[in-house]
Every structure is written in structure tokens, then in C-alpha cells.
Amino acid sequence: MTHSVRMSTSIAPARPGADPESAPGSGPAAEAAGSEATGSESAVGPDGGWTSGAGPGGADDSTICDVDVIRVSGGARLAGQVHVVGAKNSALKLMAAALLAPGRSVITNVPRITDIAIMGEVLRRLGCQVSFADDEPVPSAERAGVAAAGGPEGVARSCSVTIEVPDAPGTEADYDLVRRLRASICVLGPLLARRGYVRVAHPGGDAIGSRGLDMHVAGLARMGAEISGEHGFVIASAPNGLRGATIWLDFPSVGATENLVMAAVLARGVTEIDNAAREPEIVDICTMLSQMGARIEGAGTSTLRIEGVAELHPVRHATVGDRIVAGTWAFAAAMTQGDVTVTGASPAFLEIALDKLVSAGCLVETRADAFRVQLDRRPSAVDVVTLPFPGFATDLLPMAIALASVSEGASLVTENIFDGRFMFVNEMARLGADIKTDGHHAVVRGRERLSSAPVRATDIRAGAGLVIAGLCADGVTEVSHVHHVDRGYPDFIADLRTLGVEVERATAPEEPAFTL
């Protein structure tokens, strides 16, 4: 049974004062993370409305914009069960992959979050018909929690996306959407393969670091594409079609791997991608493409072999579970000395992270698509090094630092993906965390308890990390700018309440911007 989803067909203008490229910064390795490297911040809610309560216009010395905040009371021991839906970082690319075949494709288990709405609008502007329907109704208890949190009552946390692709989809992705969702650059490969020409707005840089498209462009050029740039657009053409090639990636970039695979499935001959990304989300897109008729070998390894075919056909495909959301709850359970069961995500995709929790003293039980984390004492300090999959995911680094801040002993945390991932530690320090950073390293000395304070979410995972840190703080912690969290965590408030947390969502005035 399906239920209608209030996901608007229109996209609201950017939130006043928002930095549209305020993802957590990056370095040369950024895209390998398959993380929020693929998205920019947005004010569009799952229903197409404002997530922050702000309307059009800009703030000046006489204007105050409202922002959403989460107020969380410390002291709760998390206990219970939460279900994880499909991975955002996979669903966005699956939607782009649908462009490769005319007709109706259906993608299920899609998280009902902001970025999905924006990608739907990207596809609509390319001539596709896009509709959303709930995968399943929200259980009554969770529905009440969503309504009490200020969210739309009765809305499911996952949906099915039906995409009707025309015989000749459009060839231009405009800046007004690409700047708000970096992941929309993934239409480059499939549109070039289908139409022989594509014009996509360059997504630009981030607040921290740089994240270029060099590997995307170099790989497509190896396949015979002519690439140029003008007026802020990346223009690619292959009037005679793409041809198979051998491509070596300087780094296992998730974004480049995805774009090149989608381009190669319709190219003449065989394409081999060496040093390819191995993330579960890469396997997921390769699985869907294979169902569509593509010939792909090596998914999940560092070498992909793609034999091009003349055409693909539309399919129905279920999105892989979100390992980052699952990992967030695992670390929250350890921090609060709790007992949490997480369903809907394979523990095999979190092997390193769960091993770290075992080293911290947790009892971890695993099943095929679920795991349980228990801890009955203060966690022990563990060191963490982020790496491309199968290493420790960079998107879980804020949770690792939150855990280290209340662990017994000192932890060394090393970030190898993002230049600016430690940007949020100043906010953690406001909660009393003892953190010293030096380049790509942070030394965290644990305290028994943190202290509540108002803090600001700087990106999706940092926002979630600050909220779970607040679980271990005395008093009530207020985390502002949680529209970031909305981009990666469906029904975050409802899940917290299910696990026994006293939490609320509210709207608070933001300080005005003063001008001379």
C-alpha cells in the first residue's frame, strides 16, 4: 500500500544568509569519502518548504531570520531499536542512473530528506516526470513523535521514487540547483552517454578546501569526450559516442567512479577503471545498472570492467541501507552506555567502526542486516584514522570525536579525507570537550561529563555529532542550524525519542547581520 508524500514539485529559494556551499570542506581526497562531499546546504525541506522558517530576502541590521534548533537533555541512557532506511549517498546517484534508460524506473527505500527533493527537481528540469510515494506508513508512536517535533504528521521516513525518463532528456543542469546539491554533477556521465552532449553548471568550491572535477573530466576525455568550460558551466560533447578506455584514478574518488561507470555502460567497447572506489554505494549503483542490462565486473573491488551495451532498460531497485546513519546510532549507544539495536543496514559495511567500539569496551552482536551495541561502563579511549572504504568513514569522524570526548583516556583522531573536517571541534569545545588539533590530527582527552551550551551545526554529520554529544552533557544543549541534519537523518527527533531521549525541536531567532 502506498501513501501520498507531501514532497513539493517546486524548490524554494535558498535560505537567507546561507552559504550554499557550506559542506564540511575537503582536500584532494575529498570525493573518495562518498560523503557530504556530494552535497551542499539547502533550505528546502522534504515537503518543499522552508526548513528554517525563513522566507525570501536577505538579512540586514533590521531583519532577523529564524533558525531551527534541537534542544536535547543530557543524562539519558539510549535503549531500544531503530530502523535505518536507504543511503542518501546512494539514492541520489541511483536517481541519476535512471536517466540511462527511457521509460519508468522505480527506486524504493529512498530517504525522505531535502536532497532527494532537489534531485527530483533536477530530473524534472531535464524533462523527466518524478513522483514520490511512501514505502510504508509511520508507526503510530513514531508518528506522534514527528508531529510533536514540529514535523509533518503521518509522513514515512522512506519513499519510492518513480522516474519517467523521456526518449530525449534535456542536456543542461542549471546553477540554481547544482549549487545547492553538488551530487547533481552526477548527471554528467549518464547524459553524455545518452545524448552525446551535456552542459552542467560547475558546482564551485566549498567553504573549506577545494573539490575539483579533474578526475571526472580526465576520465571522460579518455573515453573520447571533448570537455570545455565557459560562463561557469562544464560542457562535454561526444557526437560520435563514447568509446571504452583504460582509466587510472589518482585517488579512489566516489564521485568520479560513479560518473565514469554511468558513462561507460553505453560506450563502445570495454572500459577498465583502476583504483576505483569500493564503497557499498558504488556496489549499489553497479547492481542497479546490471539489472538495467549493463555488463559490469568487479563491483566492490578496486578494478571495474565495463563492457558497453547499445541500450539499457528501466528497472525497480531498492536502495542499500545507510551505513552512516547506522554508525551514528552505534556511537550514540556507546557514549551513553546504552543498549541499541539497529536494523536495516549491514554491519559488514561498518566493520572497522564496530571493531573500534569493541575496543572501547562495547559488546557488539551482528546479524545479516542488523546489529546490537551494548556498554555498561565508561568507554575506553580508542584511536581512529579515516580512510576510503573499507576504512573508517570520514562521515563518522564527528561521532568518533564525540565518543572520545567522554572516554577514559586520550584518543588520537586522524582525518585523511577532508581538509576541514575538524571545523566543528570549536563547537564541541563549547560543550567542554578537551580537543587539540594539529593539521590532520586531533588529540581528545576524555571527560566523565560534558557541560551544556548553545552550539551550531556546521554540516550534516557535525550536527548529528553535536546532538549526541549533548546526550552526555549536564543540562540542556541547544544545537542550532539543524537544517543541516535534516539533509541526512530522516525523523532524527522521532528516533531519539524512541531510544528514550528527552528532546524537542523549536524555532529560534538568529542574530541579525549588521552592516556599516
N, C-alpha and C positions, 0 to 999 in steps of 0.2 A: 504494500500500500504506500502511495506517495502522498505527500502533503506539500502544499504550496510554500515556497520560501519567499520572504519579503526581501528579495535582492534586486535592487533597482536596476533598470536598464540605462540609467544615466549616472554620470560620475560628477560629484560635486567639485567645485574649485578647491585648490589647495588651502589648507588651514592658514589663517593669517599669522605671519611671523614664523611659520615653519620653515626649516631648512629642508628642501625636498631631497637632498642627498645627504641625509644625516645617519646613514647606516654606520656601523662601527669602524670604518676606516680599514685600510688594507695596505699590503705591500706586494711585492712581486708574486707572492704565493697565494694571494687572496682567493682567487676563484677556486682553488683546489678544495676549499673548505666545503663547498656546496651549501653555504650557509646564508646569512643575511647579506653576504656579498652580492646576492642576486636581487635584492630589493631595496628600494628607497622608501622613505617615510611618506605616509599618506594620511589624510584626514577622512577618507571615505570609509564608512562603516559597512558591515555586511549587508545592510539594507539600503546602501547607497547614501545614507545621511551622514551628518557630522558625528565624528567620534568624540569631539572635544567640546561641542556646544557652540563653537564659533561660527559666525556667518561670513559672508564675503566682505572684503575690505581689508584695510591694514590698521594696525595699532599705532597710535601716536600718543602724545602726552595726555590726551583726554579720553583715550579708549583703553578699556581693559577687556581682554579676551578671557573666556572661561576655559579651564582645562579639567580633564577627568583625573581623579585621584583614586587610589586604593588605600584604604586605612585598614591595617592588619594589626591585631592584638597578639603580642608575644606570649609564649608560655605553653602553647598547645602542643601536644604530642600527636603527630599525624597518625591516624589509624583508619584502615578501610581499604576500599578498592576504587580505582579509577580506570576508565577506558580511554585509550588513545585512538584517534581517528587517523586519516591519511596524512602523509607528509606534505606540507606546503611546498617544500623544495622539489618534490616530485610532481605534484599535481599541476603546478604552473607549466612545467615542461611537457607534461602529457597533453595539456590543452593545446600547446603549440604544435605538438606532433600530429594532432588531428588534422592540421592543415595539409598534410601529405596525401590525403585521400578524399576525393569528393564523396559526399553522402553524409550519413548520420553516424557519428561516433558518440558513445556514452561513457563517461568516466565516473565511476562511483567512489564512495568513501573519500570524498573531497572535503577538506576542512572548510567550514563556513566562516571565512575570515576576509578581511579587507582586500588583500592582494588578489584573491580569486575573482572578486567583483571587478577589479581593474583589468585583469587579464581577459575577462569576459567582454569588457568594452573594447579592448584592443582587437579581439577577434570580430566583434560586430562591425567595427570600422573597416575591417578587411572584407566585409561582405557576408560574414557568417551569421547564422541565426543561433543564438545562445540562450538556453533556458536552464533553470535550476529547479530541482525538486528534492525535498527531504529524503534522505535514505531511510530514516526511521524516526518516529516521534520521540521527543524527550520524555524520560520517565517523570511521573508527576512530581516527585520530590525535587528533582533537579530543575524542573520547570519552575517551581515556586522559587528556587534559589536564583534562577536567572532573572525572574521578574523582580524579586526583592533587590537584586543588584542593579536594577535600572536598565536591564536588557530587555529585548522583545520577548514577551511571554510565549511559550509554546514553540520556540524555534529549535530545530535539531542542530547538533554540533557538526554534523556532516551532511553532505548533499550529493546528488548526482547531477552532473553537468552534461547536457545534451547539446552537441555542436553539429549544426548542419553546414557543411562546407560546400560552397558553390564550385562549379566546374572551373571557374577562373577567379580565384580570390584576388583581392586587392594586393598592391605591391608596396604600400607606404605605411609606415608606423610613425605617427606624429609625436613630436616632442612633448606635448602636454600630457601624454600618458607615459611615454618611455621614461621621462624624468622622475616619475612617481613610482615606477616599477622597473628596476633595472632588469629583472627577469624577462621583460618583454623583448630584449635583444635576441632572445632565443627564437624569434620568428624569422631571423635572418637566414638560417640554414634551410628550413623547410620551404620558405617562399622562393628562395633562389633555385632550389631543386625543382619546384613545381612550375614556376613561371619564367625562370631564366633571367629575372631582373628583380631587384628589391631595393627600396630606399627606406632606411631605418634611421631615425634620429639617434645621434650619438648620445648615450646616457650621461656622459660627463663624469666628473670626478666626485669624490666624497668629501665629507668634512675633514677626513684624515686620510693621508696616503693617496695613492693613485691606483686605479684598476683599469688598465687599458684593454683593448681588444686585439692586441698584437697576435696572440696565438690563434684566435678566430680567423683573422684576416690572412695570416700566413698559411694556415691550413686550407682555406678556401681557394687561395691563389694557387696552391699546389694542385688543386683539383681543376684548374683552368679558369677560375673566375677572375674577372678584371675588377679591382677594388679601387675606389677613389673616395674622396671626402670633399664636401663643399657645403657651405652655409649650415654647418652643424649636423649634416647627415652623412651616414655611411652608405655608399652606393655600390652595389655589387651587380655585375651582369655576367651571364654565361649564355649568349644567344645560341650557341651550338650545343648546349647542355654541359653538365659537369662530367669529368672523367675520373676514374679511380686513380689513386696515388698512394704513395707511402709517406706518412706524416709522422714526424717525431715532435712530441710536445716537450718544451723545455721544462715544464712543470705539469704534474697531473691535474690540470685545470678542469673542474667540473663543467663550467660553462662552455669552454672550448670543446671538450669532449662531446657534450650534448649537441652543440650546433653542427659539429663535423659529422657525427653519426647520422643526424637527420638529413644532412645534405648528401651523404654518401649512399643512402639506401636507394636513391633514384639515379645515381651516377652510372655511367657506362664503365664496366669493368670492376676490378677489385680495389678496395681501399683498405689499407692497413694503418691503424693508429697505434703507435708505440708510446709508452709512458702515459697511457690513458688513465683517467680517473677510475677508481674502483668502487665508489660509494654505492650503497644499496639503491639510491635514487637513479644511478646510471643503469643498474641492472633492471630496475623497474621500467625505464623508458625503452630499453632494449627488448624487454619482454613484450611490451605493447607493440613495438614496431614489428617484432617477429610474428605476433598474432595478425598484424595487418598484411603480412606477406613478405616482409623483409628477410634477408638472409644474413644473419649476424652470428659470429662465433666469438667466444672469449669474454662475454659479459661477466664482470666481476674480477677480471684479471687485468694486467697492465697492457695487454695487447688485444686489440679488437680487429677482427677481419670482417669486412662488409662487402658482400657481392651485390652489386646493384641490380635492381629489377626494373621492369618497364612501368609498373604501376602497383599501387597498394589499394587495399580496401578498408572501409571503416569497420570498427570493432567496438565491443563493450569491454571495459577493463577496470579493475579495482585498484585503487592507489595503495601502495605499500604504507604500513603504519609509520607514524612519526617517531623516529628514534630519539630526537632531541627533546620533544615533549616528554616522552617516557623517561629519559635520563634526568630531566628536571625533577620529576616526582621521586625518582630514586634518591637523588641527593637531598631532597627535602625530607625524605623519610630518615636518612642518616643524621641529618642536622638536628632533628627534633627527637632523636632516639625513639623513633616510631616503628610502625609495622604497616607497610603499604604494599598492596598487590596491584600491579599494573598489567592490564590486558590490552591486546590489540597491536602490540609491537614485538618483534622478535628479539629476544635477549642476545642472539648471535650478532646483532648489529651494534651491541653495546658491550662487547666482551671486555675491552680494555677498561671502560668506565666502571663496569660491575666488579672487575678484579680490583680496582682501586678501592672500592667500597668494602670489599672483603678485607683488604689490607688495613682499612680504617677500623675494622672490628665488626663489620656487619655480617649477618647471616643472609646469604642470597640463595634463593631457590628458583630454578628456572624450568619453564615448560616451552613448548614449541613457539607459542605466541604470547607468553605471559611470564612474569617473574614477580618474586616477593622479596622485599628488603626489610630486615628487622635489625634493630640495635637497641640494647638495653643499658648502655653506658655512654659516657662521653666518647666521641670518636677520636681515634689516634691520627696524628698528622701523617699525610702522605704527599709525596712529590708528584707533580703532573707535568707532562710535556705534550703539547698539542701537535698533531701531525695529520696529514691526509689519511683517509680511511685505508686500512683498518686501525689507524692510530686513534688517540684520544681526540674527539671532535672539538674544534675551536668554539663551537656554539655552546659547549658545556663548560667552558672556562669560567664564566661568571658564577656558575653553581659550584665549581671546584673551589674557587676563592671564598665563596660564602661558607662552604663546609670547613675550609682551612681556618677561617676566622674564629670558629668555635671549637676547633680540635685541640687536643692536648699535644703540645709541642710546636715545632716550626715546620712549615712546608715551603718548598721551592717550586714555583709555578713558572713554566717557560712557554711562551707563545711564539710559534713558528709560522703562523699564517697571516695574522693581521698586525700591521704596524701599530694600530691604535686601539687594540682590544682592551688595553688597561685604562682607557679613558674614564671608565666608570668607577675606578677604585677610590677616587676622591669622594664619591658619594658613599661608598662603603665605609670610608674612614669617618664620615659623619655619624655612622652608627657605632663607632668605637672600635672598628676593626684596625688591627695593627699591621699595616701593609707598607712595605718599602719596595719601590720599583727601580730597576736599572735596565734601561733598554727593553729587551725582550724577556726580562726576568722579574719576578716578584717574590719577595720573601714575606710570608704571612706567619705571624706568631699568634697562636690561638688564645682566646679568652674564654672563660666559662660562660659569660653572658655578654651580649651587646646592649647598647642603650638606644632607645627610640629617638628618632629625629625626622624632620621632613627631608626627603631626598627626591632626586629627579631621575627618571628613567632616560637613558641616552640612546638606547636601541632596544630591540625586542628582547634579547637574552639577558642583557644587563638589567632591564626592567623586571624580568622574572626572578633574576638572582637577588635583586634588592628586596623583592617581596618575601622570598623565602628566608632571606637574612633577617627580615623583620619578625619572623616566627621565633627567632632566638633572642629578641631584644626585649628589655623591660618596657612595659607601657605600650603605646600605640604608635606605630610607624606609618607615616603618610608618604606614599610614593606617587609623585605627580607625573604628568605626561605619559599616562599608561595607554594612550592610543598606540604607542609602540608595541606594547604587549599584545594588544588586540590583533596585531598582524601575524602572530604566531601561535596563539593559545585560544582555541575556541572554548568558551564557557569556563574561563580561568577561575572566576569567582565561585561558580557552582561547584567545581571540583575541590577547591579549598574548603568550602563548607561541608562537602561530603566527607572530607577527611577530618572534620572536627575543628576547623579554624573559625574564629570569630573575625569576620572580615566584611567590609562594605565598600561599595563604590559610590563616589559622590562627585559633584562638580564644584570646583573652587575657582575663585578669581585669580588670574595670573597678574603679576606685576606689570604695570604699563611700561611701554617703551618710551623713553624721554628723548626729545630732540632739542637741539640748540636753535 
